[in-house]
Amino acid sequence: MSSRDLKNTRVIVGPSRNGYGLFAARSYAPGQIIMKVIGRVVRFEILWERRGSFAANCLRFGPNTYLDPGDGLGRYLNHSCEPNAGVRKTNGQLFVFADALIRAGTEIVIDYSTTLGDDDIWRMACDCGRPACRKIIRRFGSLPKTLKTRYVDRGLVMKCILETL
């Protein structure tokens, strides 16, 4: 990879606590867009049919749709109960943005609960290793009120998630 390519690299896939994750190739300031999540939009029925790791890697996109990142970088976006990033929908596209200062080499993590509406039944055991680990990741409405308020105030929850409450 040339020095020019490294300068334009935004994230790197590498080994993380739970498999592979996305790591910042450079520093990001709070609010700064890290990357666009690309993939195909699928209806909720597809998640019901395919389930498993397919459903676990999809992000809520609209009231009845999800974004399947396929083999793209979004597939490696891991969860943390103490996230440093979030997902935002702008002009019909999903973007990962920094919620805190993220230094080069740091894993970029979101709270999966911010991508799960109250009509989602998906859940996952958590082993993020953070002091505030909730042990089970569920829909946004299951979060404590103070955490929900903090996430909403910081812009970490998409409109389509809030509309399910």
MDTraj code that builds the backbone (N, CA, C; nanometers):
import mdtraj as md
import numpy as np

residues = "MET SER SER ARG ASP LEU LYS ASN THR ARG VAL ILE VAL GLY PRO SER ARG ASN GLY TYR GLY LEU PHE ALA ALA ARG SER TYR ALA PRO GLY GLN ILE ILE MET LYS VAL ILE GLY ARG VAL VAL ARG PHE GLU ILE LEU TRP GLU ARG ARG GLY SER PHE ALA ALA ASN CYS LEU ARG PHE GLY PRO ASN THR TYR LEU ASP PRO GLY ASP GLY LEU GLY ARG TYR LEU ASN HIS SER CYS GLU PRO ASN ALA GLY VAL ARG LYS THR ASN GLY GLN LEU PHE VAL PHE ALA ASP ALA LEU ILE ARG ALA GLY THR GLU ILE VAL ILE ASP TYR SER THR THR LEU GLY ASP ASP ASP ILE TRP ARG MET ALA CYS ASP CYS GLY ARG PRO ALA CYS ARG LYS ILE ILE ARG ARG PHE GLY SER LEU PRO LYS THR LEU LYS THR ARG TYR VAL ASP ARG GLY LEU VAL MET LYS CYS ILE LEU GLU THR LEU".split()
xyz = np.array([
    [0.0848, -0.1174, 0.0000],
    [0.0000, 0.0000, 0.0000],
    [0.0895, 0.1240, 0.0000],
    [0.0604, 0.2162, -0.0874],
    [0.1421, 0.3373, -0.0972],
    [0.1069, 0.4343, 0.0153],
    [0.1925, 0.5341, 0.0369],
    [0.1641, 0.6335, 0.1414],
    [0.0368, 0.7105, 0.1074],
    [0.0086, 0.7290, -0.0215],
    [-0.1154, 0.7961, -0.0623],
    [-0.2371, 0.7123, -0.0222],
    [-0.2310, 0.5796, -0.0443],
    [-0.3404, 0.4913, -0.0053],
    [-0.3615, 0.4926, 0.1452],
    [-0.2528, 0.4901, 0.2225],
    [-0.2646, 0.4940, 0.3683],
    [-0.3307, 0.6223, 0.4152],
    [-0.2992, 0.7334, 0.3499],
    [-0.3572, 0.8617, 0.3882],
    [-0.5088, 0.8614, 0.3682],
    [-0.5570, 0.7906, 0.2645],
    [-0.6998, 0.7865, 0.2345],
    [-0.7727, 0.6746, 0.3063],
    [-0.7001, 0.5857, 0.3733],
    [-0.7621, 0.4753, 0.4451],
    [-0.8296, 0.5292, 0.5708],
    [-0.9547, 0.4938, 0.5894],
    [-1.0322, 0.5427, 0.7017],
    [-1.0390, 0.4402, 0.8153],
    [-1.0508, 0.3122, 0.7778],
    [-1.0601, 0.2047, 0.8773],
    [-0.9793, 0.0845, 0.8290],
    [-0.9436, 0.0011, 0.9246],
    [-0.8702, -0.1219, 0.8965],
    [-0.9431, -0.2351, 0.9680],
    [-0.9592, -0.3484, 0.9029],
    [-1.0165, -0.4670, 0.9660],
    [-0.9028, -0.5420, 1.0329],
    [-0.9250, -0.5789, 1.1593],
    [-0.8220, -0.6523, 1.2314],
    [-0.8802, -0.7342, 1.3447],
    [-0.7996, -0.8196, 1.4050],
    [-0.8460, -0.9016, 1.5168],
    [-0.8910, -0.8126, 1.6338],
    [-1.0027, -0.8513, 1.6944],
    [-1.0555, -0.7765, 1.8097],
    [-1.0923, -0.8758, 1.9195],
    [-1.1466, -0.8249, 2.0256],
    [-1.1843, -0.9071, 2.1407],
    [-1.2775, -1.0221, 2.1002],
    [-1.3671, -0.9943, 2.0081],
    [-1.4670, -1.0932, 1.9672],
    [-1.4616, -1.1183, 1.8167],
    [-1.3527, -1.1704, 1.7682],
    [-1.3397, -1.1976, 1.6248],
    [-1.2622, -1.0877, 1.5556],
    [-1.3221, -1.0299, 1.4518],
    [-1.2608, -0.9195, 1.3781],
    [-1.3427, -0.7942, 1.3988],
    [-1.2760, -0.6799, 1.3926],
    [-1.3435, -0.5520, 1.4109],
    [-1.2859, -0.4464, 1.3196],
    [-1.3461, -0.3274, 1.3268],
    [-1.2990, -0.2112, 1.2514],
    [-1.2150, -0.1243, 1.3430],
    [-1.0986, -0.0849, 1.2948],
    [-1.0087, -0.0002, 1.3715],
    [-0.9819, 0.1278, 1.2939],
    [-0.9729, 0.2368, 1.3663],
    [-0.9485, 0.3666, 1.3038],
    [-0.8082, 0.3694, 1.2451],
    [-0.7983, 0.4053, 1.1180],
    [-0.6673, 0.4186, 1.0532],
    [-0.6074, 0.5554, 1.0815],
    [-0.6901, 0.6456, 1.1321],
    [-0.6456, 0.7791, 1.1714],
    [-0.7389, 0.8260, 1.2815],
    [-0.7134, 0.9405, 1.3401],
    [-0.7982, 0.9921, 1.4477],
    [-0.9245, 1.0563, 1.3914],
    [-1.0317, 1.0491, 1.4701],
    [-1.1601, 1.1102, 1.4349],
    [-1.2095, 1.1944, 1.5511],
    [-1.2555, 1.3143, 1.5203],
    [-1.3127, 1.4035, 1.6210],
    [-1.4599, 1.3692, 1.6397],
    [-1.5166, 1.4002, 1.7567],
    [-1.6590, 1.3754, 1.7783],
    [-1.7433, 1.4404, 1.6682],
    [-1.8387, 1.3632, 1.6156],
    [-1.9270, 1.4117, 1.5103],
    [-1.8751, 1.3866, 1.3700],
    [-1.7484, 1.3527, 1.3573],
    [-1.6888, 1.3331, 1.2254],
    [-1.7328, 1.1991, 1.1650],
    [-1.7676, 1.2004, 1.0364],
    [-1.8052, 1.0779, 0.9664],
    [-1.6807, 0.9927, 0.9455],
    [-1.6936, 0.8664, 0.9817],
    [-1.5842, 0.7709, 0.9675],
    [-1.5972, 0.6975, 0.8339],
    [-1.7173, 0.6511, 0.8045],
    [-1.7372, 0.5756, 0.6807],
    [-1.8845, 0.5636, 0.6474],
    [-1.9106, 0.5363, 0.5218],
    [-2.0449, 0.5036, 0.4749],
    [-2.0595, 0.3525, 0.4833],
    [-2.1738, 0.3050, 0.5325],
    [-2.2004, 0.1620, 0.5371],
    [-2.2724, 0.1266, 0.4067],
    [-2.2059, 0.0486, 0.3253],
    [-2.2665, 0.0115, 0.1979],
    [-2.3207, -0.1301, 0.2058],
    [-2.4177, -0.1591, 0.1212],
    [-2.4788, -0.2909, 0.1178],
    [-2.6121, -0.2827, 0.0480],
    [-2.6906, -0.3865, 0.0636],
    [-2.8224, -0.3871, 0.0008],
    [-2.9302, -0.3791, 0.1074],
    [-3.0359, -0.3102, 0.0729],
    [-3.1498, -0.2958, 0.1631],
    [-3.2419, -0.4161, 0.1420],
    [-3.2779, -0.4808, 0.2550],
    [-3.3656, -0.5977, 0.2491],
    [-3.4845, -0.5767, 0.3419],
    [-3.5953, -0.6399, 0.3086],
    [-3.7145, -0.6330, 0.3946],
    [-3.6974, -0.7259, 0.5156],
    [-3.7732, -0.6986, 0.6208],
    [-3.7608, -0.7741, 0.7459],
    [-3.7865, -0.9232, 0.7274],
    [-3.8691, -0.9604, 0.6297],
    [-3.8984, -1.1024, 0.6078],
    [-3.7718, -1.1814, 0.5748],
    [-3.6774, -1.1170, 0.5077],
    [-3.5516, -1.1837, 0.4730],
    [-3.4733, -1.2180, 0.6007],
    [-3.4749, -1.1278, 0.7004],
    [-3.4068, -1.1564, 0.8267],
    [-3.4691, -1.2775, 0.8947],
    [-3.6031, -1.2854, 0.8920],
    [-3.6718, -1.3990, 0.9520],
    [-3.6329, -1.5294, 0.8835],
    [-3.6194, -1.5241, 0.7510],
    [-3.5867, -1.6448, 0.6752],
    [-3.4421, -1.6879, 0.6970],
    [-3.3499, -1.5940, 0.6942],
    [-3.2064, -1.6275, 0.6958],
    [-3.1487, -1.6364, 0.8365],
    [-3.1985, -1.5552, 0.9279],
    [-3.1555, -1.5539, 1.0694],
    [-3.0049, -1.5586, 1.0886],
    [-2.9583, -1.6103, 1.2016],
    [-2.8165, -1.6323, 1.2311],
    [-2.7276, -1.5117, 1.2095],
    [-2.6068, -1.5383, 1.1601],
    [-2.5089, -1.4302, 1.1432],
    [-2.5536, -1.3291, 1.0383],
    [-2.6353, -1.3707, 0.9421],
    [-2.6868, -1.2749, 0.8439],
    [-2.7660, -1.1663, 0.9152],
    [-2.8631, -1.2058, 0.9969],
    [-2.9470, -1.1096, 1.0690],
    [-2.8642, -1.0279, 1.1677],
    [-2.7660, -1.0905, 1.2304],
    [-2.6833, -1.0217, 1.3295],
    [-2.6002, -0.9103, 1.2679],
    [-2.5684, -0.9202, 1.1399],
    [-2.4851, -0.8192, 1.0748],
    [-2.5653, -0.7078, 1.0078],
    [-2.6970, -0.7231, 0.9997],
    [-2.7798, -0.6213, 0.9347],
    [-2.8111, -0.5066, 1.0309],
    [-2.8221, -0.3869, 0.9754],
    [-2.8549, -0.2672, 1.0533],
    [-2.9925, -0.2164, 1.0117],
    [-3.0717, -0.1749, 1.1085],
    [-3.2043, -0.1200, 1.0773],
    [-3.1865, -0.0019, 0.9836],
    [-3.2688, 0.0015, 0.8777],
    [-3.2589, 0.1056, 0.7766],
    [-3.3861, 0.1896, 0.7699],
    [-3.4986, 0.1254, 0.7930],
    [-3.6279, 0.1939, 0.7877],
    [-3.7291, 0.1161, 0.8685],
    [-3.8572, 0.1557, 0.8610],
    [-3.9591, 0.0884, 0.9416],
    [-3.9648, -0.0632, 0.9195],
    [-3.9458, -0.1082, 0.7971],
    [-3.9542, -0.2511, 0.7655],
    [-3.8331, -0.3022, 0.6892],
    [-3.7256, -0.2269, 0.6913],
    [-3.6087, -0.2638, 0.6122],
    [-3.4804, -0.2596, 0.6943],
    [-3.3821, -0.3341, 0.6435],
    [-3.2503, -0.3435, 0.7070],
    [-3.1442, -0.3322, 0.5994],
    [-3.0266, -0.2874, 0.6378],
    [-2.9146, -0.2817, 0.5449],
    [-2.8248, -0.4015, 0.5712],
    [-2.8069, -0.4839, 0.4694],
    [-2.7174, -0.5987, 0.4756],
    [-2.5820, -0.5538, 0.4221],
    [-2.4790, -0.5451, 0.5071],
    [-2.3489, -0.4991, 0.4594],
    [-2.2731, -0.6037, 0.3778],
    [-2.3286, -0.7245, 0.3661],
    [-2.2627, -0.8296, 0.2888],
    [-2.1218, -0.8528, 0.3385],
    [-2.0269, -0.8499, 0.2464],
    [-1.8863, -0.8676, 0.2819],
    [-1.8152, -0.7343, 0.3005],
    [-1.8920, -0.6240, 0.3025],
    [-1.8334, -0.4906, 0.3172],
    [-1.7831, -0.4647, 0.4580],
    [-1.7236, -0.3492, 0.4758],
    [-1.6642, -0.3135, 0.6054],
    [-1.7663, -0.3093, 0.7183],
    [-1.8920, -0.2741, 0.6896],
    [-1.9955, -0.2680, 0.7922],
    [-2.0154, -0.4001, 0.8641],
    [-1.9783, -0.5074, 0.8003],
    [-1.9898, -0.6412, 0.8602],
    [-1.9035, -0.6534, 0.9859],
    [-1.7975, -0.5750, 0.9944],
    [-1.7018, -0.5859, 1.1042],
    [-1.7259, -0.4838, 1.2157],
    [-1.8356, -0.4140, 1.2092],
    [-1.8691, -0.3142, 1.3107],
    [-1.9188, -0.3865, 1.4351],
    [-1.8412, -0.3821, 1.5417],
    [-1.8742, -0.4545, 1.6642],
    [-1.9496, -0.3690, 1.7643],
    [-2.0072, -0.4396, 1.8619],
    [-2.0841, -0.3780, 1.9700],
    [-1.9957, -0.3501, 2.0914],
    [-2.0303, -0.2447, 2.1638],
    [-1.9774, -0.2197, 2.2971],
    [-2.0872, -0.1512, 2.3776],
    [-2.0964, -0.1856, 2.5051],
    [-2.1912, -0.1172, 2.5935],
    [-2.1429, 0.0237, 2.6271],
    [-2.0198, 0.0560, 2.5889],
    [-1.9645, 0.1910, 2.6015],
    [-1.9096, 0.2310, 2.4647],
    [-1.9994, 0.2655, 2.3701],
    [-1.9575, 0.2906, 2.2320],
    [-1.8795, 0.4207, 2.2156],
    [-1.8013, 0.4252, 2.1087],
    [-1.7314, 0.5490, 2.0729],
    [-1.7817, 0.6028, 1.9388],
    [-1.8822, 0.5343, 1.8811],
    [-1.9368, 0.5738, 1.7512],
    [-2.0857, 0.5423, 1.7462],
    [-2.1500, 0.5914, 1.6420],
    [-2.2911, 0.5659, 1.6203],
    [-2.3187, 0.5545, 1.4715],
    [-2.4440, 0.5211, 1.4397],
    [-2.4868, 0.5106, 1.3011],
    [-2.5959, 0.6142, 1.2776],
    [-2.5827, 0.6852, 1.1675],
    [-2.6771, 0.7911, 1.1326],
    [-2.7242, 0.7702, 0.9890],
    [-2.8531, 0.7959, 0.9647],
    [-2.9065, 0.7877, 0.8289],
    [-2.9202, 0.9292, 0.7751],
    [-2.8551, 0.9540, 0.6619],
    [-2.8587, 1.0847, 0.5976],
    [-2.8794, 1.0639, 0.4480],
    [-2.9796, 1.1310, 0.3925],
    [-3.0081, 1.1213, 0.2487],
    [-3.0169, 0.9766, 0.2011],
    [-3.0851, 0.8916, 0.2792],
    [-3.1058, 0.7528, 0.2396],
    [-2.9821, 0.6654, 0.2449],
    [-2.8813, 0.7065, 0.3222],
    [-2.7587, 0.6285, 0.3361],
    [-2.7201, 0.6219, 0.4831],
    [-2.6549, 0.5115, 0.5231],
    [-2.6090, 0.4968, 0.6613],
    [-2.4614, 0.5328, 0.6709],
    [-2.4291, 0.6084, 0.7763],
    [-2.2918, 0.6496, 0.8015],
    [-2.2545, 0.6181, 0.9451],
    [-2.1326, 0.5750, 0.9662],
    [-2.0773, 0.5588, 1.1007],
    [-2.0057, 0.6891, 1.1321],
    [-2.0335, 0.7448, 1.2497],
    [-1.9698, 0.8698, 1.2909],
    [-1.9128, 0.8551, 1.4307],
    [-1.8121, 0.9338, 1.4593],
    [-1.7479, 0.9307, 1.5913],
    [-1.8367, 1.0016, 1.6927],
    [-1.8561, 0.9390, 1.8065],
    [-1.9305, 1.0009, 1.9163],
    [-1.8345, 1.0572, 2.0204],
    [-1.7111, 1.0188, 2.0114],
    [-1.6058, 1.0647, 2.1022],
    [-1.4782, 1.0729, 2.0200],
    [-1.3753, 1.1281, 2.0763],
    [-1.2463, 1.1275, 2.0086],
    [-1.2023, 0.9820, 1.9924],
    [-1.1730, 0.9447, 1.8702],
    [-1.1250, 0.8095, 1.8408],
    [-0.9846, 0.8239, 1.7831],
    [-0.8884, 0.7707, 1.8525],
    [-0.7489, 0.7800, 1.8078],
    [-0.7177, 0.6663, 1.7101],
    [-0.6209, 0.6902, 1.6228],
    [-0.5768, 0.5878, 1.5287],
    [-0.5422, 0.4604, 1.6056],
    [-0.5861, 0.3470, 1.5537],
    [-0.5594, 0.2186, 1.6173],
    [-0.6667, 0.1715, 1.7128],
    [-0.7627, 0.2593, 1.7462],
    [-0.8705, 0.2248, 1.8387],
    [-0.9825, 0.1538, 1.7640],
    [-1.0410, 0.0511, 1.8248],
    [-1.1545, -0.0157, 1.7608],
    [-1.2754, 0.0782, 1.7619],
    [-1.3452, 0.0819, 1.6506],
    [-1.4661, 0.1619, 1.6351],
    [-1.5834, 0.0721, 1.6714],
    [-1.6591, 0.1101, 1.7755],
    [-1.7684, 0.0261, 1.8251],
    [-1.8945, 0.1092, 1.8453],
    [-2.0082, 0.0445, 1.8195],
    [-2.1387, 0.1070, 1.8421],
    [-2.2142, 0.0237, 1.9445],
    [-2.3213, 0.0788, 1.9992],
    [-2.4113, 0.0006, 2.0838],
    [-2.5196, -0.0533, 1.9914],
    [-2.5220, -0.1848, 1.9711],
    [-2.6191, -0.2460, 1.8804],
    [-2.7630, -0.2101, 1.9182],
    [-2.7887, -0.1849, 2.0455],
    [-2.9251, -0.1508, 2.0878],
    [-2.9763, -0.0252, 2.0185],
    [-2.8858, 0.0624, 1.9765],
    [-2.9281, 0.1848, 1.9083],
    [-2.9720, 0.1574, 1.7649],
    [-2.9538, 0.0338, 1.7174],
    [-2.9959, -0.0033, 1.5827],
    [-3.1118, -0.1027, 1.5853],
    [-3.1698, -0.1256, 1.7043],
    [-3.2788, -0.2223, 1.7194],
    [-3.4052, -0.1531, 1.7677],
    [-3.5094, -0.1609, 1.6863],
    [-3.6373, -0.1025, 1.7251],
    [-3.7082, -0.1892, 1.8266],
    [-3.8120, -0.1351, 1.8859],
    [-3.8863, -0.2115, 1.9856],
    [-3.9664, -0.3259, 1.9250],
    [-3.9753, -0.3301, 1.7934],
    [-4.0403, -0.4428, 1.7270],
    [-3.9393, -0.5484, 1.6842],
    [-3.8118, -0.5280, 1.7126],
    [-3.7074, -0.6273, 1.6850],
    [-3.6988, -0.7241, 1.8014],
    [-3.6861, -0.8524, 1.7712],
    [-3.6768, -0.9520, 1.8786],
    [-3.5355, -1.0082, 1.8934],
    [-3.4439, -0.9655, 1.8070],
    [-3.3054, -1.0134, 1.8117],
    [-3.2423, -0.9763, 1.9456],
    [-3.1609, -1.0646, 1.9974],
    [-3.0847, -1.0376, 2.1189],
    [-2.9531, -1.1130, 2.1125],
    [-2.8588, -1.0696, 2.1937],
    [-2.7251, -1.1266, 2.1873],
    [-2.6601, -1.1200, 2.3255],
    [-2.5874, -1.2242, 2.3601],
    [-2.5051, -1.2199, 2.4815],
    [-2.3889, -1.1258, 2.4533],
    [-2.3526, -1.0443, 2.5512],
    [-2.2451, -0.9472, 2.5324],
    [-2.1236, -0.9856, 2.6156],
    [-2.0090, -0.9692, 2.5534],
    [-1.8807, -0.9907, 2.6208],
    [-1.7865, -0.8784, 2.5772],
    [-1.8361, -0.7529, 2.5877],
    [-1.7556, -0.6401, 2.5401],
    [-1.6413, -0.6062, 2.6352],
    [-1.6509, -0.6538, 2.7595],
    [-1.5425, -0.6314, 2.8542],
    [-1.5420, -0.4949, 2.9208],
    [-1.6403, -0.4123, 2.8937],
    [-1.6465, -0.2779, 2.9511],
    [-1.7098, -0.2831, 3.0897],
    [-1.6757, -0.1904, 3.1782],
    [-1.7344, -0.1893, 3.3130],
    [-1.8876, -0.1808, 3.3119],
    [-1.9441, -0.1127, 3.2141],
    [-2.0901, -0.0958, 3.2077],
    [-2.1573, -0.2057, 3.1251],
    [-2.0899, -0.3162, 3.0996],
    [-2.1459, -0.4227, 3.0154],
    [-2.2804, -0.4698, 3.0711],
    [-2.3800, -0.4751, 2.9816],
    [-2.5160, -0.5152, 3.0203],
    [-2.5364, -0.6658, 3.0110],
    [-2.4420, -0.7392, 2.9561],
    [-2.4427, -0.8859, 2.9421],
    [-2.5394, -0.9363, 2.8343],
    [-2.6526, -0.8720, 2.8147],
    [-2.7472, -0.9081, 2.7087],
    [-2.7819, -0.7818, 2.6311],
    [-2.7717, -0.7891, 2.4992],
    [-2.8052, -0.6759, 2.4125],
    [-2.9434, -0.7014, 2.3554],
    [-3.0313, -0.6034, 2.3735],
    [-3.1697, -0.6122, 2.3258],
    [-3.2084, -0.4827, 2.2570],
    [-3.3342, -0.4723, 2.2265],
    [-3.3929, -0.3555, 2.1589],
    [-3.3699, -0.2267, 2.2371],
    [-3.3793, -0.1153, 2.1661],
    [-3.3528, 0.0152, 2.2250],
    [-3.4421, 0.0436, 2.3463],
    [-3.5696, 0.0089, 2.3377],
    [-3.6634, 0.0362, 2.4471],
    [-3.6310, -0.0361, 2.5759],
    [-3.5459, -0.1378, 2.5714],
    [-3.5103, -0.2130, 2.6921],
    [-3.4010, -0.1446, 2.7738],
    [-3.3395, -0.0408, 2.7174],
    [-3.2311, 0.0285, 2.7881],
    [-3.2849, 0.1103, 2.9049],
    [-3.2029, 0.1321, 3.0071],
    [-3.2437, 0.2207, 3.1168],
    [-3.2749, 0.3604, 3.0612],
    [-3.3710, 0.4277, 3.1215],
    [-3.4172, 0.5584, 3.0728],
    [-3.3027, 0.6591, 3.0581],
    [-3.2111, 0.6628, 3.1537],
    [-3.1013, 0.7598, 3.1460],
    [-3.0106, 0.7328, 3.0264],
    [-2.9876, 0.6044, 2.9964],
    [-2.9035, 0.5692, 2.8822],
    [-2.9762, 0.6018, 2.7511],
    [-3.1048, 0.5714, 2.7441],
    [-3.1826, 0.6059, 2.6240],
    [-3.1771, 0.7564, 2.5997],
    [-3.1968, 0.8339, 2.7040],
    [-3.1944, 0.9802, 2.6904],
    [-3.0573, 1.0277, 2.6429],
    [-2.9528, 0.9733, 2.7009],
    [-2.8171, 1.0123, 2.6605],
    [-2.7923, 0.9798, 2.5136],
    [-2.8312, 0.8604, 2.4714],
    [-2.8114, 0.8205, 2.3318],
    [-2.8910, 0.9100, 2.2365],
    [-3.0145, 0.9399, 2.2709],
    [-3.0975, 1.0263, 2.1850],
    [-3.0370, 1.1663, 2.1790],
    [-2.9987, 1.2211, 2.2937],
    [-2.9397, 1.3555, 2.2981],
    [-2.8111, 1.3646, 2.2166],
    [-2.7362, 1.2564, 2.2055],
    [-2.6092, 1.2560, 2.1322],
    [-2.6276, 1.2213, 1.9842],
    [-2.7522, 1.1966, 1.9427],
    [-2.7797, 1.1656, 1.8031],
    [-2.7391, 1.0257, 1.7615],
    [-2.7371, 0.9339, 1.8574],
    [-2.6951, 0.7967, 1.8298],
    [-2.8087, 0.7027, 1.7901],
    [-2.9303, 0.7567, 1.7822],
    [-3.0460, 0.6719, 1.7532],
    [-3.1182, 0.7273, 1.6306],
    [-3.1333, 0.6429, 1.5306],
    [-3.2016, 0.6855, 1.4085],
    [-3.3509, 0.7034, 1.4314],
    [-3.4109, 0.7875, 1.3508],
    [-3.5534, 0.8178, 1.3588],
    [-3.6381, 0.6906, 1.3489],
    [-3.5989, 0.5974, 1.2605],
    [-3.6795, 0.4754, 1.2423],
    [-3.6810, 0.3897, 1.3692],
    [-3.5799, 0.4019, 1.4536],
    [-3.5762, 0.3283, 1.5807],
    [-3.6703, 0.3962, 1.6797],
    [-3.6626, 0.5287, 1.6875],
    [-3.7470, 0.6046, 1.7801],
    [-3.8948, 0.5887, 1.7468],
    [-3.9261, 0.5698, 1.6207],
    [-4.0657, 0.5563, 1.5784],
    [-4.1255, 0.4234, 1.6219],
    [-4.0440, 0.3282, 1.6671],
    [-4.0959, 0.1986, 1.7121],
    [-4.1324, 0.1999, 1.8609],
    [-4.0955, 0.3070, 1.9321],
    [-4.1208, 0.3108, 2.0767],
    [-4.2676, 0.3332, 2.1077],
])
top = md.Topology()
chain = top.add_chain()
for i, resn in enumerate(residues, 1):
    res = top.add_residue(resn, chain, resSeq=i)
    for name in ("N", "CA", "C"):
        top.add_atom(name, md.element.get_by_symbol(name[0]), res)
traj = md.Trajectory(xyz[None], top)
